[in-house]
Amino acid sequence: MDRRTLLLSMSLAPAFALLAGRPAAASGEILRIATASSLAAAAEDLGAAFTQATGIKTIVIAASSSTLARQIAGGAAADVFLSANREWANWLAGKARLSADSLQVFAGNRLVLALPAGASIEAAGLEDSLDALKNSRIATGDPQHVPLGFYARDALQHQGLWDAVRPRLLPADNAAAALRLVASGQVAAGIVYASDAHAADLNIAYVFPPADPPIAYVAGLVSAAPAGSRFLAFLSGAAAQPVLCRHGLSLPEDRPC
Amino acid sequence: MLSAEALSALSLSVKVAALAMAIALPLALFAGYALARWRFPGKGLVTVLVYLPLVLPPVVTGYLLLIIFGPNGAIGRWLEQGFGLVLAFRWTGAALAAGVMAFPLLVRPIALAFAAVDKRLEDAAGTLGAKPVTVFVTLTLPLAGPGIFAGVALGFAKALGEFGATITFAANIPGETRTLALAVHTALQRPDGDVLAIGLSLVALSVGALAVGLSEFAAARIRRGRNA
């Protein structure tokens, strides 16, 4: 084999390995984590910590929980599903694509009205703030399917402001897209997760009171791979808590960070 | 019967595509004529710019529109401060996105049609005393008619169904920018959205079939009119 053929076959080998559905190197197991977009950064860190503890590699697939639930129901490959609400996890369990027994709440969050970094308004309280922003659209998750949108709708309904704000909403496909709209200054404000607002260094104009039922991140098993149950155990264990806290998420049952 | 959601998305799509065509057609006539008939410096660059939306990923076109015409964009800010005109996240912005995406499809047949018009006929009209504008309106334009019609049909269909640039630049606001394509996309994000998605898709299918049928019918009429 001359040098050129050798180089060619070496460069093509990984491609063929991929086509054959096998990882290029003998790296063993891979855990596919389908996660709500608001949890993407935390899931990357949790995956890295999990890999360090177990040697199992992880791949994070982030989108709206609604989109992921649909894709998983349609046969998309995933081992665990981290949903930003119970509804879409339960829906998937109802389709027998998620083990209902495995469902566990592992983190919580809060909602905030956030402005781009450096922006400010002369107002206190939610209603005044929304009034001060009346020329702008308010970005949030699409209340037709995105959990963030569901939470925002419930929170606004609770304060009797839903009908007033609804026509002004800028519904995004997922929480990360809503955050981006605010962080990039495309809109003057958004109702986003507190964890996301902190991570993006946004200016927080108002913190919503804790929701009832509370905002809950739910994990569940999609595949029967043993790595999946190990990850769920890891998620509720002591090693995961500092990672969750570092990303501005709260722990279940009001456990302190 | 159509659901309120489907009806809103459908009427919005028609409104967006109509505005897109109303603005794009005069520009496309000018661009098509210029590309077919004139030689000028930078013609290559203009050609590339005109046809670029055809080959760019639509999401890139939408993103570029957001950078240029968005609330923080140079032209976007100028339009808002100078004229109170906001495009991003408005239905007019959806029309801009649809118009830009449809532009190459509009220009191509128009340019070919203008190129095919026999220059000697125009020269003859000129020697008989017709002013250039008269020649253009009474001779060139009618002769290029079928090509212009084909461009409009194609462009309107494209504008009606545009998705990537629209959702990126104008977002997905119900009643404002959620056109038929975006409504189907939204239904497909919802785990329980199948019934809605199928209903909306059937509407899109009927509209598409109707548009193709109408344009074929009109093209046949034009052909018959010419042969008569």
Interface residues (C-beta under 8 A of the other chain):
Chain A: S64 S66 T67 A69 R70 A73 W88 W91 L92 R137 D142 Q144 H145 V146 P167 L169 L170 P171 A172 D173 L181 S184 G185 Q186 V187
Chain B: L66 G70 P71 N72 A88 F89 A171 N172 I173 P174 G175 T186 L188 Q189 R190 P191 D192 G193
